[in-house]
Amino acid sequence: MGNGCITKKKKEPLLKIVDLMGFEQMTIRCRGDCVLCDRKDIEGFESKSVLEKNKIFVCLNCKT
């Protein structure tokens, strides 16, 4: 007789789109190019749309 196959649990994704349905966007603090003042490689916040592929980056100076 051969070895039996033991079924393993499928790996779950870290975030499910169903969990994010109440949210329309996520904000992440990172470095990037500001769309308002055109500063390059500056620290700020990037807002990403969960349902669409839109994103915008705003530096800390323009945020305040």
Residue pairs with C-beta under 8 A, 6 or more apart in sequence:
17 50
20 26
20 50
23 50
24 49
24 50
24 51
25 47
25 48
25 49
25 50
26 47
26 48
26 50
27 45
27 46
27 47
27 48
28 45
28 46
28 47
28 48
29 43
29 44
29 45
29 46
30 43
30 44
30 45
30 46
30 57
31 41
31 42
31 43
31 44
32 41
32 42
32 44
32 46
32 57
33 39
33 40
33 41
33 42
33 57
34 42
34 44
34 57
34 58
34 59
34 61
34 62
35 56
35 57
35 58
36 58
36 59
36 62
37 59
37 61
37 62
39 59
39 61
42 59
42 60
42 61
43 59
43 60
44 57
44 58
44 59
44 60
44 62
44 63
45 57
45 58
45 60
45 63
46 55
46 56
46 57
47 55
47 56
47 57
47 58
48 54
48 55
49 55
